């Protein structure tokens, strides 16, 4: 979706794909979205060329293998990761230095249904970027807003990163554990109570980690999600893919342990997802 919208806005876009997919990958992207349906031309490569901004949009479980295509970090002015979770920022900074890495988050239901075809199902796409990236990405965010994105620069990094996670983790865990849409979760008193408790636990950890988040505002925001919205974690489990449990739930569980915060609802939901997905326990 990022590639399609950036190309639509007039940027020169190169998709980085696995080398074995290079010869067959389409040179066009088709986006089906409330922002409009359109097809754009893009370049395709197996290694990262010299670019102003490298947008990293893979699953957290695919990050290490994807970075094999990034052989010359000095050819990139900015690295903008849009992965779920928090820990990837420290990993990228340790590997490529702090200056080029610009933390950012994106929210919305978007799915690549086939090579070159992307379906954006939610009526919104929210992109938040650390203010340090304003000089490099300011005009880009202006262009994305003209397409339909809601974009903002955020001064405080813990608040930027945790503000997404306190929404995402309860949503992803509850929809995946129950295999239900967000509307079905909210309509079930037990699931809703468990999800709300997970929100409060995530917010408690976020505050202890230095973020400015408000559990009541988060809960009010969740009730505004489209009723038919489903999480990417839920889809991964359905497709027998490894879910992003460590990226999404890991920061909450590890932060809870560091700060001595009880998170029983989060642990219960994580255990349910692990059972459905048939994966090893995230934390003992």
Secondary structure as the mmCIF struct_conf table of DSSP 4:
data_model
#
loop_
_struct_conf.conf_type_id
_struct_conf.id
_struct_conf.beg_label_comp_id
_struct_conf.beg_label_asym_id
_struct_conf.beg_label_seq_id
_struct_conf.end_label_comp_id
_struct_conf.end_label_asym_id
_struct_conf.end_label_seq_id
HELX_RH_AL_P HELX_RH_AL_P1 UNK A 2 UNK A 8
TURN_TY1_P TURN_TY1_P1 UNK A 9 UNK A 10
STRN STRN1 UNK A 14 UNK A 16
HELX_RH_3T_P HELX_RH_3T_P1 UNK A 19 UNK A 21
TURN_TY1_P TURN_TY1_P2 UNK A 22 UNK A 24
BEND BEND1 UNK A 25 UNK A 25
BEND BEND2 UNK A 27 UNK A 27
STRN STRN2 UNK A 28 UNK A 32
TURN_TY1_P TURN_TY1_P3 UNK A 34 UNK A 35
STRN STRN3 UNK A 38 UNK A 41
STRN STRN4 UNK A 43 UNK A 45
BEND BEND3 UNK A 46 UNK A 47
BEND BEND4 UNK A 50 UNK A 50
STRN STRN5 UNK A 51 UNK A 56
BEND BEND5 UNK A 58 UNK A 58
HELX_RH_3T_P HELX_RH_3T_P2 UNK A 60 UNK A 62
HELX_RH_AL_P HELX_RH_AL_P2 UNK A 63 UNK A 66
HELX_RH_3T_P HELX_RH_3T_P3 UNK A 67 UNK A 69
HELX_RH_3T_P HELX_RH_3T_P4 UNK A 73 UNK A 75
STRN STRN6 UNK A 76 UNK A 81
BEND BEND6 UNK A 84 UNK A 86
HELX_RH_AL_P HELX_RH_AL_P3 UNK A 87 UNK A 96
BEND BEND7 UNK A 98 UNK A 98
TURN_TY1_P TURN_TY1_P4 UNK A 99 UNK A 100
STRN STRN7 UNK A 101 UNK A 101
STRN STRN8 UNK A 104 UNK A 107
BEND BEND8 UNK A 108 UNK A 108
STRN STRN9 UNK A 110 UNK A 114
TURN_TY1_P TURN_TY1_P5 UNK A 115 UNK A 116
STRN STRN10 UNK A 117 UNK A 120
BEND BEND9 UNK A 122 UNK A 123
STRN STRN11 UNK A 126 UNK A 130
HELX_RH_3T_P HELX_RH_3T_P5 UNK A 131 UNK A 133
HELX_RH_AL_P HELX_RH_AL_P4 UNK A 134 UNK A 147
TURN_TY1_P TURN_TY1_P6 UNK A 148 UNK A 148
STRN STRN12 UNK A 150 UNK A 154
BEND BEND10 UNK A 155 UNK A 155
HELX_RH_AL_P HELX_RH_AL_P5 UNK A 157 UNK A 178
TURN_TY1_P TURN_TY1_P7 UNK A 179 UNK A 179
HELX_RH_AL_P HELX_RH_AL_P6 UNK A 182 UNK A 187
BEND BEND11 UNK A 188 UNK A 188
HELX_RH_AL_P HELX_RH_AL_P7 UNK A 189 UNK A 208
TURN_TY1_P TURN_TY1_P8 UNK A 209 UNK A 210
HELX_RH_AL_P HELX_RH_AL_P8 UNK A 215 UNK A 222
TURN_TY1_P TURN_TY1_P9 UNK A 223 UNK A 224
BEND BEND12 UNK A 225 UNK A 225
TURN_TY1_P TURN_TY1_P10 UNK A 227 UNK A 228
HELX_RH_AL_P HELX_RH_AL_P9 UNK A 232 UNK A 238
TURN_TY1_P TURN_TY1_P11 UNK A 239 UNK A 240
HELX_LH_PP_P HELX_LH_PP_P1 UNK A 241 UNK A 243
HELX_RH_AL_P HELX_RH_AL_P10 UNK A 245 UNK A 248
TURN_TY1_P TURN_TY1_P12 UNK A 249 UNK A 249
HELX_RH_AL_P HELX_RH_AL_P11 UNK A 250 UNK A 259
TURN_TY1_P TURN_TY1_P13 UNK A 260 UNK A 260
HELX_RH_AL_P HELX_RH_AL_P12 UNK A 264 UNK A 277
TURN_TY1_P TURN_TY1_P14 UNK A 278 UNK A 278
BEND BEND13 UNK A 282 UNK A 282
#
